[in-house]
Amino acid sequence: MLDLPFTQQPGWRERHLKRKHRNPLFAWPPEAVAPERLLEAQRADHEEMEAFGERFRALVQRAVDLPPDAGSEDVMALKGDLEQHYEQSYGLPEDHTQERQAIRKLVDLIAKAVRLAAGEDPLAHRELADAEEARAIHRRLLEQPLVADLLRPDSPITPEELAPTLLSASPTEVEAAIELFDADQIAQIAEAGALLADDRASKGVDMTQALDRLALILTRLKTDYPQAH
């Protein structure tokens, strides 16, 4: 049987279908993604990418046209839209490194201007430094496709799919994704993952990889939240 024509650099819709395709952790017996469903996801991802390109060009032009004496409200609104587009770019098919580099430069310029406007106010500078640290962490996590998919407001990953998704992911993705959850949520994911792994193992499925991912999740829980259990 020929496998489905998944692309090398898929968008978020196709990515999740690829996770689920013939994956025994998502369904038993494992279910194949219908070809027409894959085609629909690829088409929707491509349309989103084209719309993103148009909005990105308009956003850059908006930044260029921003007057030097623009009010803080306009500046911060632009910064927010830039960061939103930065995050969205990780859910698009193909490579968007250049767009992200341009957005980072614009956001960094705005942040520099805001620091200058803060003058000698130590509290303001502390808050700006905290925001910069949070932005750096956010950007680091977004480098993992799973994190980008989880952070989408319209994430394709339902709460019930968290355990099978994480147990199917790469170690790097698991370690990054776990940073998005608190102790109770991680404990719930681990419990669901253990039950799922036991069930599939009883059906003769090799759970070696899944148990390795479960161990990563439990290790993070014990390390970061020692009082959680």
N, C-alpha and C positions, 0 to 999 in steps of 0.2 A: 504494500500500500504506500503510495506516495505521500510524503508529509506535506504539511501546509507551507505555502510560500511566505514565511515570516521574513521581514526585512532586517537588515543589519543594524539600522539605527531607528528603531520604532518610536512612535509616540506613545503616550500614556495608555490609551485604549488598547492598542495592539500589545503593549508590554504585558498588560494584565491577562489578556487572552493567552499569551504565550506561557505565562506562569501556570495557567489552569489546564492547558492542553495536555490531555492524557496523564494528568498528575493525580495519582491515587490519594494524595492528601486532601484534595478538594472534593473528590467524589469517589464513591465505590459502587459499582466498578468504575474505573477511570473513564472520563468522558472526553471525546475529541471535540474540538471547536469546529463548528460547521464552517465550510469555506466561505459561504455568503456572509456569515457573521464577521469573519476576519476581514473580508473585502470592505464591509461597511465601516469597520473600525479604522482601517487604513485610510479610507476616503474621508472620514470625519477628522482624523488626525491631520491629514493634508490640508483640509479646508481651514482648520484652526491655525495651522502654520502660515497659510497665506494671509489670513486676517491679522495674525500677529505682525507679519511683515509690514502691512499697511499702517497699523497702529504704532509700530516702532518708529517708522519714518516720521510720522506725525509728531510723535513724542520728542524725537530729536530736534525737529524743527521748532517745537514749542520751547525747548531748552535754549536753542539759538536765539529765539525772538524775545526771551525773557529780559526785560529792561534791567539795567544795573540797580535801579532804585525800587525794584519789585518788593512788595510787602512780604512779610514772613509767611503769611497764609498761602500765598501763591507759590513761594519757594518750597514750603513743606508739602504742599499738594503735589508739586512736580516730583519731589523726592519720593513720595509714597507711590506714585504711579510708576516711576522708574523701578523701584524695588519690586512692585507687583509684576511688572513685565520680566524682570530678572528671574523671579521664581517661576513664572509661567514658561519661560524658554526651556526649562528642563523637562517639560512634559511634551515637547514638540518632536516630531521626527526630524532626522538629519542632524547636522552639527550647527550649533549657534554660538560658538566660542566668540566670534567677532562681535556679535551683538552684546554678549555679556560683558566683554571687555569695554565696549563703549559705554554701557550703562554704569559699570563700576567707576569709570573715570568721571562721569557726570555726577554720580552720587558722592564721590570723594571730593569733588570741587564744591558741591553744596555743603558738605560737612565741614570743609575748611572755612568756608564763608561764615557758617554758623558759629564755629569756634572763635573766629575773629570778632564776630558781633557780641560774643559773650564777655569780651573784655577781660577783666581780672576777677570775675566772679568765680570763686573756687567751687561752689556747689554746682553751678552750671557746667563747669568743666568736668566735674566728677560724673555728672549725669551724661554728658556727651561721651566720656570715655567708656562708661558702662554700655551705652548704646552702640558704640563702635565695637566693643567686645562681643556683644550679642549678635551684631551683624556679621562679624567674622565667623562665629560659630554657625550661624544660620547658613552662610555661604558654603562652609565646609560640609555640612550635612547634606546640602542640596546636590553635592557632587555624586551622591548615591541615588540612582534612579528610583529605588524603592522609597526613599525619604521624600523625593519630589512627588511621587504618586500619593503617598499618605497625606501630604500637606495640602493637596488640592482641595478647595471647598467642595468640588464634585468628585472626590476620590472614588475610583472604581472599587476600592478595597473596603468591603463591608466589615463591621465588627466581627461577624462570624468567620470571616476569611482571614483575620489577623494571624491566627495560629498557623494555618496551612501556608500562608504567604511567607511568614518568617521562617518556618521550618524548611521551606524550599529555596530560600535566598542564599546568597553568598555570605561567608562569615563577615566580610567588611560591611555589607548592607545590614546584616542583623545588628552588629555593634553600633552602627550609626542610627538605625531606626529605633532601637531601644531607648535612645536619649530623648525621644519624643514623649515617652510615657512616664507616669509616676509609679510609685511602689505598688499600689493596689492594682493598677492596670497591668504592670509587668507580671505580678503574681497570677492574675487571671489568665493572661496569655500563656504563662508557663503551665498552669493547671490544664487549660484546654489543650495545649500542645502535648502534654504527657498522656492524656486520655486518648487523643487522636493517634499518637504513635503506638500506644498499646493496642488499639483497635486494629490498625493496619498491620501491625506485626502479627496479630492473631490470624490474619487473613493470608499470611505468607509473604507480605511485602517487606523488602529490605529497608529497614529504618535506620541504617547506619548514619547517613547524612543528617536525617531529621533529628536523631538523638544528639548528634554533635552540635547542631544549632540550638537545641533545647538546653544543652549544657552551657552554651554561651549566655543564654538568657538567664539561667539560674545563677551563673557566676556574677553577672552584672547585678542581679537582685541582691545577692549576699554581700557584694563589695560596696555598692552604693547605698543600700538600705539595710544595714545589718540588724536593725530593730523591727524589720517589717514582717518577720516570721518567728 
